[in-house]
Amino acid sequence: MARSFGAVVIGTPDPAGTAAFYRELLGWLTVEGDDPDFIRLRDPGRERPGLSFQRESGFIAPTWPPQPGAQQLQAHLDVLVDDLDAEVARALALGACRDDHQPAEGVVIMRDPWGGVFCLFLDGY
């Protein structure tokens, strides 16, 4: 049986808004569907793997860095960029914020408008 990686699904209180943010950040396309609680994006050059956003009405943004007893980070996206300063500025303009905790050079930890964590990083980091 053939197997391949199909998608990452991210929980959010606002699938449409979160998908719109990442669509702009990544330059990806929305895959048409009729379920407002589940929205999928894809790279313009290929169908899979994709990135999907699923409504979680009880969503609690993760704590970063981890703290005992707080909502833990389950996953985050790493976005490879060629100009870190320019892409941080672009993400900020799209509504992201720079996280207070920045543990390494060449990587900037960001939060999307709903508190989800993603990292912008340069190749080699």
MOGI-V238052 format. One record per residue. N is the residue number from 1. SS is DSSP state (A for helix, B for strand, O for the rest). OMEGA is omega in whole degrees, 0 to 359 (none if undefined). D_LAST is the distance of its C-alpha to the last C-alpha in Angstrom with 1 decimal. Layout:
N SS OMEGA D_LAST
N SS OMEGA D_LAST
//
This chain:
1 O 178 35.1
2 O 178 32.0
3 O 174 29.1
4 O 180 26.0
5 O 186 23.6
6 O 185 25.3
7 B 166 23.6
8 B 179 22.0
9 B 183 24.6
10 B 176 24.0
11 B 183 26.8
12 B 174 27.9
13 O 185 31.2
14 O 182 31.1
15 A 182 30.1
16 A 181 31.3
17 A 180 29.6
18 A 178 26.3
19 A 179 26.4
20 A 179 27.4
21 A 183 24.4
22 A 175 21.8
23 A 179 24.0
24 A 181 23.6
25 A 185 19.9
26 A 186 19.2
27 O 181 22.3
28 O 182 23.6
29 B 173 27.3
30 B 175 29.3
31 B 184 31.2
32 O 178 34.8
33 O 183 36.2
34 O 180 39.0
35 O 181 37.4
36 O 180 36.2
37 O 180 34.7
38 B 183 32.3
39 B 183 30.4
40 B 173 28.2
41 B 175 25.8
42 B 174 24.9
43 O 180 23.0
44 O 183 25.6
45 O 181 25.2
46 O 182 25.7
47 O 183 27.4
48 O 356 25.1
49 O 180 22.8
50 B 178 23.5
51 B 184 22.7
52 B 181 25.8
53 B 185 27.0
54 B 181 29.8
55 B 171 32.1
56 O 186 32.0
57 O 180 34.9
58 O 184 34.0
59 O 173 30.3
60 O 180 28.9
61 O 181 25.5
62 O 174 23.2
63 O 176 22.8
64 O 356 19.4
65 O 183 18.8
66 O 177 21.2
67 O 180 24.8
68 O 177 27.7
69 O 180 30.1
70 O 177 27.9
71 O 183 26.7
72 O 176 23.6
73 O 180 20.5
74 O 181 21.1
75 O 173 18.2
76 O 179 15.9
77 B 171 14.4
78 B 182 10.8
79 B 180 11.4
80 B 181 9.5
81 B 178 11.0
82 O 177 11.8
83 O 187 13.2
84 A 182 11.7
85 A 180 15.0
86 A 182 17.2
87 A 173 15.7
88 A 179 15.9
89 A 179 19.5
90 A 178 20.3
91 A 177 19.3
92 A 179 21.4
93 A 178 24.2
94 O 178 24.1
95 O 178 24.8
96 O 171 21.5
97 B 179 20.9
98 B 180 18.1
99 O 179 18.1
100 O 183 19.4
101 O 181 16.9
102 O 190 13.5
103 O 185 12.0
104 O 173 8.8
105 O 177 8.1
106 O 180 6.1
107 B 175 7.1
108 B 179 10.8
109 B 183 12.9
110 B 172 15.9
111 B 175 19.2
112 O 184 21.3
113 O 180 25.0
114 O 177 26.0
115 O 177 23.5
116 O 183 21.1
117 B 169 17.4
118 B 181 14.7
119 B 170 11.2
120 B 183 10.2
121 B 176 6.7
122 B 177 6.0
123 O 180 5.7
124 O 179 3.8
125 O none 0.0
//
